[in-house]
Amino acid sequence: MACPVCGSSDAVVLKNKIINAKSKDIRELLLKCEECGSVYKERITQEKPKPFRLIVSAHEETHKLMIDLFPEEELRVGDFLICELGKVKITALELEERRVEKAIARDVKTIWASSEEIPARFGVSIDLHGKVASFKVETEREYEIAVDDIIKIGKYIARVHVIKTEERKLIKGFAKGRVIKRVYAKPVKFNHYDYDLTSYVVSSKKPE
């Protein structure tokens, strides 16, 4: 939308009118060039939003629904969308025969996403010298766990030594619950701890 007089693309919108056509929206703009002060009109044509198939995972549950998007909109894995379930994060874009990292909406057969509205859920494994006590916990999405934290979970007090996230394993630093996949810890022989995860446990597995 360059000024027809001076070619500048810096302009102020004076009027904005939308004309509804059958399959497209036509946006008529009255613009004033900030460079030379000329007033001119522009017309932008875009297709109306259309429904696209969206599959949202929320832990063990899967929800199938439709979401309205502009057909020419670019989608990327990692982008966020707002649907009837709230905020979701795109995890995959499925075309006819393959999955891609980015695509134009009109080419996408199914959008796969994960819910950003539910609590974080991740595993905690306590190494018992050959046997493992395993727990599944749910925390706030922003809950932070750091390597070397002393945690209490059930009857165990243990030191965190590795945190596995969606992208890597941490042997130092911290991660937030929303990206943690599993926390690995080893028992310690003292009774104090930084925090207690027992109330967050949703399931557990006896040592094997």
C-alpha positions in Angstrom: 0.0 0.0 0.0 2.5 2.6 -1.2 1.5 6.2 -1.7 0.8 6.8 -5.4 2.5 10.3 -5.1 5.7 9.7 -3.2 5.9 5.9 -2.8 6.0 5.9 1.0 4.4 3.0 2.8 3.8 5.0 6.0 0.2 6.0 6.2 -2.6 6.7 8.7 -6.0 5.0 8.2 -8.8 7.6 8.0 -11.7 5.3 7.1 -12.0 1.5 7.1 -15.0 -0.1 5.5 -15.7 -3.8 4.9 -17.9 -4.9 2.0 -19.2 -8.5 2.4 -19.2 -10.5 -0.8 -20.3 -14.1 -1.2 -17.0 -15.8 -0.6 -14.7 -12.9 0.1 -14.4 -9.8 2.3 -13.4 -6.6 0.5 -11.8 -4.0 2.8 -11.8 -0.4 1.5 -9.4 1.9 3.2 -9.0 5.7 3.0 -5.4 6.5 3.8 -3.3 9.6 4.4 0.4 9.5 3.6 2.6 10.5 6.6 5.4 11.5 4.2 3.6 13.9 1.8 0.1 14.3 3.2 -1.6 12.8 0.1 -5.0 11.1 0.7 -5.7 8.0 -1.4 -7.8 4.8 -1.4 -6.8 1.2 -1.3 -8.9 -2.0 -1.6 -7.9 -5.3 0.0 -9.6 -8.6 -0.9 -9.4 -11.6 1.3 -11.3 -14.9 1.5 -13.7 -15.3 4.4 -12.7 -17.6 7.3 -13.5 -21.3 6.7 -13.7 -24.2 9.1 -10.6 -26.5 9.4 -10.3 -29.8 11.3 -8.6 -29.5 14.7 -7.7 -32.3 17.0 -6.7 -31.3 20.5 -5.0 -33.6 23.0 -5.5 -33.0 26.7 -3.4 -35.7 28.4 -5.2 -39.0 27.7 -8.2 -37.3 26.1 -8.6 -36.2 22.5 -11.1 -33.7 21.3 -12.1 -33.3 17.6 -13.6 -30.0 16.6 -13.5 -27.3 13.9 -11.8 -23.9 13.9 -12.4 -21.0 11.6 -9.3 -19.7 9.9 -8.5 -17.6 6.8 -7.5 -20.0 4.0 -4.4 -17.9 3.2 -3.2 -17.8 6.8 0.2 -19.3 7.4 0.4 -21.9 10.2 3.5 -23.2 12.0 4.2 -25.9 14.6 4.5 -24.0 17.9 1.9 -21.4 17.0 -1.0 -20.8 19.3 -4.7 -20.8 18.3 -7.8 -19.9 20.2 -10.7 -22.4 19.8 -13.8 -23.3 21.8 -11.5 -25.2 24.3 -9.4 -22.1 24.8 -5.7 -21.6 24.0 -4.0 -24.5 22.1 -0.5 -25.0 20.7 0.0 -26.5 17.3 2.0 -29.7 17.4 1.7 -31.0 13.8 0.2 -30.0 10.5 -1.1 -32.8 8.4 -1.4 -32.5 4.6 -2.8 -35.2 2.4 0.1 -37.6 2.8 2.6 -36.1 5.2 3.1 -33.9 8.2 5.0 -30.6 7.9 6.3 -27.8 10.2 4.5 -25.0 8.4 1.8 -24.6 5.7 -0.9 -22.4 4.3 -4.2 -23.2 6.0 -5.9 -24.1 2.7 -3.5 -26.9 2.2 -3.9 -28.4 5.6 -6.1 -31.5 6.1 -5.8 -31.7 10.0 -4.3 -29.4 12.6 -3.0 -31.3 15.6 -2.6 -29.3 18.9 -2.3 -29.7 22.6 -4.3 -27.8 25.2 -2.7 -24.9 27.1 -5.6 -24.7 29.5 -5.0 -27.9 31.5 -2.5 -28.5 34.3 0.9 -29.8 33.5 1.4 -33.5 33.8 4.7 -35.3 34.0 6.4 -38.3 35.6 8.7 -38.6 38.6 11.0 -41.6 38.9 12.9 -42.4 42.1 15.9 -44.7 41.5 16.0 -47.2 44.3 19.3 -48.9 43.4 18.0 -51.0 40.6 14.3 -50.7 41.3 12.2 -47.6 40.4 9.3 -46.0 42.2 7.3 -44.1 39.5 4.7 -41.3 40.0 2.6 -39.2 37.7 1.9 -35.7 39.0 -0.2 -32.7 37.9 1.0 -29.2 38.7 0.4 -25.6 37.7 1.9 -25.0 34.2 4.4 -22.5 35.6 5.5 -24.7 38.5 9.3 -24.8 38.5 11.6 -27.7 39.3 15.3 -27.4 39.4 18.2 -29.9 39.3 19.5 -30.5 42.8 16.1 -29.7 44.4 15.3 -31.9 47.4 11.7 -33.2 46.9 9.3 -35.2 49.0 6.9 -37.5 47.2 5.0 -40.2 49.0 7.3 -41.8 51.6 10.4 -40.8 49.6 12.8 -37.8 50.0 15.1 -37.5 47.0 17.4 -35.2 45.1 16.6 -34.3 41.5 19.5 -35.1 39.2 18.0 -35.0 35.7 14.9 -33.2 34.2 13.7 -34.4 30.8 11.8 -31.8 28.9 10.1 -31.8 25.5 13.4 -30.8 23.8 16.4 -32.0 26.0 17.7 -33.4 29.2 18.8 -31.0 31.9 21.6 -31.8 34.3 21.6 -28.2 35.7 19.1 -25.3 35.7 15.4 -25.6 36.0 12.2 -26.2 33.9 8.6 -25.3 34.2 5.9 -27.9 34.5 4.4 -27.2 31.0 7.5 -28.5 29.3 8.7 -31.2 31.7 8.2 -34.9 30.6 9.9 -36.6 33.5 11.9 -35.8 36.6 14.6 -38.3 37.7 15.7 -38.3 41.4 17.7 -40.4 43.9 16.9 -40.9 47.6 18.8 -38.9 50.2 19.3 -39.9 53.9 18.1 -36.7 55.5 14.6 -35.5 56.4 14.4 -31.9 55.1 13.2 -31.0 51.6 12.5 -28.0 49.5 8.9 -28.9 48.7 6.4 -31.7 48.8 4.9 -33.1 45.6 2.7 -35.7 47.3 -0.5 -33.7 46.9 0.1 -33.4 43.2 0.3 -37.2 42.6 -2.5 -38.6 40.3 -1.1 -42.1 40.0 1.8 -44.2 41.2 3.6 -47.4 40.4 5.3 -49.6 43.0 9.0 -50.2 42.7 9.9 -52.8 40.1 
